[in-house]
Amino acid sequence: MKKYLGDILVYNEKRQLVLVVVTLNQCEKSREWVAEYRRNLYLNTELPKTPFFVIASPDNFYLWKEAEDEGILNPTYEMAPRFSLRGFLKRSGLSPDKLNRSSFELLVNGWFDLLQIVDEKTEICSRYPDWQLEQNQAWLFESGLFEAIKHGQLITRDEYDDGLY
């Protein structure tokens, strides 16, 4: 079995692995396709089991919460992340369809890193008003993801591949 832990690992304040993020720099994939992709990852790699699992693509972030089954399961939540990636993209001068996989992974890394340093829900909602939309609220807040990763630590694939963690 191939060793692959994901692209981004997020630990909570107690140093417990709570989130694995897999970046997928491909747009317009169906829920069914993403669910099958997740299943194939679990069948063919050594992905750790965590309370939260995300497949991040430029047009959708798919979140599974406490999905113990490694079969084909539709995501528990999904959201269109463009509103919150917009600032990162504007500063880089790039559009999502022009990013290669490494650049997209770096973008997603920065995005999750920002979520970890925010203290309160109101702080992120005032910075990005679209977080107040019902679908986005469910993805980040109702799912429990925000509280799980807040003040945690993020480790990239490059960091654990290089043996830094």
Buried (B, 14 or more C-beta within 10 A) or exposed (E): EEEBBBBBBBBBEEEEBBBBBBBBBBEEBEEEEBBBBBBEBBEEBEBEEBBBBBBBBBEBBBBBBEBEEBEEBBBBBBBBBEBBBEBBBEEBEBEBEEBEEEBBBBBBBBBBBBBBEBEEBEEBBEEBEBBEBEEBBBBBBEBBBBEBBBEBBBBBBEEEEEEEE
